[in-house]
Amino acid sequence: MNIRFFQPADAEELACLFEEMQAYYGVFCPPRQAILSGILNRPPQTEFLVAETDRIIAAAAFAAIYPGPGLQPGFFLKELYVAGSERGRDIGAALMKRLAGLAVERGFGRIDWTAARANERLLKFYDELGGDRKEDRIFYRLEGPKLKALAGLE
């Protein structure tokens, strides 16, 4: 297995992985062309690490954030997904290890992420990595009509 940064030539394989991810979460999946456009035209400063064998089997999507504790930069991990056929082989842990190394290389002080409270397997995985649960925080999301309303567009 090789862990490396995403390259534009990987877009089609990453799109396939994202389609699987959307099905796994049971959420809407846009058409393939929209996924490809999103991958190739993602916001600046967002990055992907991919894990590959003969194909891309996992990905981590993340971005640099600032400020954090002590006014230090860090990463926000938006998504970590391992193909269903590849789970249980420490691929997610390897991606997290590479992301941690990247944070240290760049002089960043932390990695932040969220996890669904109901996904005990995922919570156990993150606990075993050494992540500290921050129970004093609540995750918010502003989207759809409420986002437009706040922007004054509805």
Secondary structure, DSSP 8 states (H G I E B T S, - for coil): -EEEE--GGGHHHHHHHHHHHHHHHT-----HHHHHHHHHT--TTEEEEEEESSSEEEEEEEEEE---GGG--EEEEEEEEE-GGGTTSSHHHHHHHHHHHHHHHTT---EEE---TT-HHHHHHHHHHT----TT-------HHHHHHHTT--
